[in-house]
Amino acid sequence: MSQQCVVYKFECDLCDAGYVGYTCRHLYQRLEEHKNSEIGKHVTGHGADKNISKNFKILKKCKSK
């Protein structure tokens, strides 16, 4: 979660929703922002815990965008 410049994927483990994104910042910073985004709303809509970091995985490490 401390990696930078990555393409990452969110997969909801309760339905087939997903999201792919890119960040040049540390991934843990971006995940904190996602807790208050549509992803966070989606997860809490299922009545699940807001600990969404387990639902993210790094697809690719990049040198630049």
Secondary structure by P-SEA (a helix, b strand, c coil): ccccccbbbbbcccccccccccccccaaaaaaaaaacaaaaaaaaaccccccccccccccccccc
